[in-house]
Amino acid sequence: MTPGQARAVLSSAFASNWGGMTPVSYDNSLPPTPGNAWVRLTILHADNRLQSWSGDAQNYRVTGIACVHVFTRLGTGTQQSDQLASFAKGILQGKQFTGGVETYEAKIVEDGDDGHGWWQVRVMTRFTYSE
């Protein structure tokens, strides 16, 4: 699997489960024109390690982090951001997706005021796949 294929698998799985809950911005796309809330899905590739080697063929295990940034209007409380973050966590945490993409534990991090009128919460989960 290539990094682009892994990104597509994770993005597609998120999109199909998220539905129309809020507008979504994906990697290298323009942010939506949001109403009261929106999310951004970011796929970050990190390390890889040699998993097996046979002759000229090498198999690497690639790791990364899938991060859902949840944005709600500043001053509206945390109920909506908590609900959206919990839903995003349920989509990505502890799953096995097509092509061998696996996700592990997820954590929610409250970043707070982003300086642009939004309350930000991040949902982050590690993922791996074989290249």
N, C-alpha and C positions, 0 to 999 in steps of 0.2 A: 504494500500500500504506500502511496506517496503522501507527502504532507497535504497537498491539495485535496486528495481523496478523503483523508481523515477529516479535514476541515468541512468538506461537503457532507460527510456522514453526520458529524455533530450538528452542523447548522440545519440540515434537513430534519433530524430528529427533534431538535428544539422547535423549529417552525411548525411541524405537524402537531406537536403536543401543546404548544403555546396558543396556537390558533389566533384569534383576534383579540386576545385579552388587552393588549396595548400595541402601539406601533413598535417595531423592532428595527434596530440598525445592526447590520452585519459588517464584518471586516471590510474596510475600504469602500464603504458606501456612505452616502450622505445621511446625516441624522434626520429622522422624520420630523415633521412639524407636529409637535406633541400637543395634546390637550392637557390633561391632568397628570399623566404618567406615560413613561416610555422605557424601553430597555435596550441595551446594546450588548450583543454577544461577541466576545473576543476570544479567538483561539490562539494561544501562545505556545509555540513549539519550544522545547527546552533541550534536554540532553538525549543522547542515544548511546547505546552500548552494544558491543558485539555479543550476539546471543549464540550464534553457531557459525561454523566455518567448514565448508566441505569443498576442497579443491579451489576453484576460482569463485565459488558462490559464498557470499557472506550474508548473514541475516542479522539485522540490527533491531533492537527494541528501542522505540522512540517514546519519549515521555513529553508531557506538556500540561498546560493548565487551560481549562475552559472557564471563562469568567463571564458571568451575567451581571451587568451593571444596571441596577434598578434606580430609576429617577422618578421622584414624585415632587409635586410643588412644595416648596418651602413654606412652612407655617400651617400645613394641613394635618399635622400629627403623623404618627408612625404606623397606624393600622394598615393602610393600603400598602406601604412599602414592605411591611412584615408579611402580609399575605402574598404579595407578588414574589418576594424572595423565597418564601417557603415553597411556593408552587414551582419556581425555577429549580430549586434544590431537588424536588421530587422528580423532575424530568431528567436531571443529569446524574444524580448520585447512584453509585453501585449498579451500573448497567453494562450489558454487553451488546454492542451495536454491530451492524453489518460490517463485514470485512475484518473483524477482530479488534475493533476499537473498544476498549474497556475503560470505564470510569470507576473511581473509587470514592472515598469519603468526600463530602462537600462541607464547606464551612461558610457561614454568613458573617460578613464584616460590615459594621455600620460606619461609614465614612462621614456622614453628616452633611453639612452645608458644602456644596461644591463651589460656591462663590459666584454662581450664575443663576441663582434662584431655584435650585433644585436640591432636594435631600437625596443623597446617594447611599445605596446599600449594595455591596458586592456579594455574589455567590460564586465560590471558586471550588472547582474539583479537578483533581489530577486525572490524566488519561494516559493510556499507553496503546501502542499498536506495533506490529512488526512491519519493517520496511522491506 
